[in-house]
């Protein structure tokens, strides 16, 4: 059999299969085959077939996310936002979110709310873009913020042991056992 690619003879083979290697990715080729016998009689070419090679695999990572900001909105939540990455080959799939260098989640948007945090604690964040082929960008520049303090809504304990002692015609001395407050501490007494 004589094999033709795009109307040009490329090879002869005695088999009924052939692998045409070294082709360019995402390119269309036309093939035809003719048969010949031992006496060198050659048939007409068969009906051509057209085929397109597959796209080259995507091995390029997306662009690194930029503009990351971290904003503590409460004692237990930090909100993040960043500028979208780009990926020209397979397209952008998602973002990996890192807190203090540990991956904590994956999201498809360019914002993220990290919740159930500890009050009055500094947290540092980065994000990395992931494309549809599974390639991951480098991590973004970090952004940090400190969660707010927990609001103290509990009153201190009631003072106990109040005593009054008259020490003169114009003076009374008062004394009591100190109150306790486990959240923000005792500031004073009325």
C-alpha positions in Angstrom: 0.0 0.0 0.0 1.1 3.5 -0.8 0.1 6.1 1.8 -0.5 9.8 0.9 -0.7 12.7 3.2 -2.3 15.9 1.8 -1.9 14.5 -1.7 1.8 13.7 -1.3 3.2 10.2 -1.1 4.9 9.5 2.3 5.5 5.8 2.7 4.7 2.3 1.5 3.7 -0.6 3.8 2.5 -4.2 3.5 0.3 -3.9 6.6 -3.2 -2.5 6.7 -2.4 0.0 9.5 0.1 2.9 9.8 1.0 5.4 12.4 2.0 8.8 11.0 4.1 10.4 13.8 5.7 13.7 14.2 2.6 15.7 13.2 1.8 19.2 14.5 -0.8 19.5 17.3 -4.2 20.9 16.4 -3.6 20.5 12.6 -5.8 19.0 10.0 -4.4 16.4 7.6 -5.9 14.5 4.6 -5.0 10.8 4.0 -5.5 8.4 1.1 -4.2 4.9 0.3 -3.6 3.0 -2.9 -2.8 -0.7 -3.4 -0.2 -2.2 -5.7 0.5 -5.8 -6.6 3.6 -7.9 -7.3 3.5 -6.8 -11.0 3.5 -3.1 -9.9 -0.1 -2.5 -11.0 -1.4 0.4 -8.8 -5.0 0.9 -7.8 -6.7 4.3 -7.7 -6.5 6.1 -4.3 -9.3 5.4 -1.9 -11.6 8.1 -0.7 -9.7 10.7 1.3 -10.2 11.0 5.0 -9.6 14.2 7.0 -8.4 14.2 10.6 -7.2 16.8 13.0 -4.5 16.1 15.6 -5.3 16.6 19.2 -4.3 19.8 21.0 -1.0 19.8 22.7 -1.4 19.2 26.5 -1.5 22.3 28.6 1.6 22.5 30.8 1.6 26.2 31.5 0.4 27.5 34.8 -2.1 30.4 35.0 -0.9 33.9 35.9 -0.3 34.6 39.6 -3.2 36.3 41.3 -2.5 39.9 42.1 -4.0 42.6 44.4 -4.8 40.3 47.4 -6.3 42.2 50.3 -7.3 40.8 53.7 -9.8 42.6 55.9 -10.8 41.5 59.4 -14.5 42.1 59.8 -15.0 40.6 63.2 -13.3 38.6 65.9 -13.8 35.4 63.9 -13.8 36.4 60.2 -11.3 37.8 57.6 -12.5 38.6 54.1 -10.2 38.3 51.1 -10.4 39.6 47.6 -7.9 39.6 44.6 -7.7 40.3 40.9 -8.5 37.4 38.6 -5.8 35.4 37.0 -5.7 34.5 33.3 -4.9 31.2 31.5 -4.7 31.2 27.7 -4.6 27.5 27.1 -7.2 25.4 29.1 -8.9 28.3 31.0 -9.0 29.1 34.7 -10.7 26.6 37.0 -10.4 27.9 40.6 -8.1 29.4 43.3 -6.4 27.6 46.2 -6.6 29.7 49.4 -3.7 29.5 51.9 -3.7 30.7 55.6 -0.4 30.9 57.3 1.2 28.8 54.5 -1.4 26.0 54.7 -4.0 25.4 52.1 -7.4 25.8 53.7 -9.9 25.8 50.7 -10.5 26.1 47.0 -12.9 28.6 45.4 -14.0 29.6 41.9 -14.5 33.3 42.7 -12.1 36.1 43.5 -13.4 36.7 47.1 -13.3 34.4 50.1 -14.5 34.7 53.7 -12.4 32.8 56.3 -14.5 32.2 59.3 -14.3 30.5 62.8 -11.0 32.3 63.5 -9.6 33.3 66.9 -10.1 36.8 68.2 -7.2 39.2 68.3 -5.0 37.0 66.1 -2.9 37.9 63.1 -3.5 35.8 60.0 -1.5 35.8 56.8 -3.0 34.7 53.4 -2.0 33.9 49.9 -3.9 32.5 46.9 -2.8 30.5 43.8 -4.7 30.0 40.5 -5.5 26.6 39.1 -6.3 26.0 35.4 -8.5 23.3 33.9 -5.5 21.1 33.1 -4.5 21.1 36.8 -1.6 23.5 36.5 -1.2 25.7 39.6 0.4 29.2 39.6 2.9 30.4 42.2 1.2 31.8 45.3 0.4 35.5 45.4 2.0 38.1 47.5 0.7 37.7 51.1 -1.9 39.9 52.8 -2.4 40.0 56.5 -4.8 41.3 59.1 -5.7 40.8 62.8 -9.1 39.7 63.9 -10.9 42.1 66.2 -11.1 41.5 70.0 -14.2 39.7 71.2 -16.8 42.1 72.4 -17.1 42.0 76.2 -20.9 41.9 77.0 -20.7 40.3 80.5 -20.8 42.5 83.6 -18.2 42.0 86.4 -19.2 40.1 89.5 -21.2 42.0 92.2 -18.9 43.5 94.9 -19.4 41.7 98.2 -18.5 42.3 101.8 -19.4 46.0 101.9 -18.6 47.5 105.3 -19.1 51.1 106.5 -17.1 52.6 109.4 -17.8 56.0 110.9 -14.4 57.5 111.6 -15.4 61.0 112.6 -18.3 63.4 112.7 -17.8 64.1 108.9 -16.3 60.9 107.5 -17.4 57.4 106.7 -14.9 54.8 105.3 -16.2 52.1 103.0 -14.5 48.8 102.2 -15.5 45.8 100.0 -14.2 42.6 98.5 -12.9 43.1 94.9 -15.1 42.1 92.0 -13.8 39.8 89.2 -14.1 40.1 85.4 -12.6 37.4 83.2 -13.0 39.2 79.9 -11.8 42.8 80.0 -10.9 43.2 83.7 -12.1 45.6 86.4 -11.8 49.3 85.4 -13.3 50.8 88.6 -16.2 51.0 91.0 -19.2 53.3 91.2 
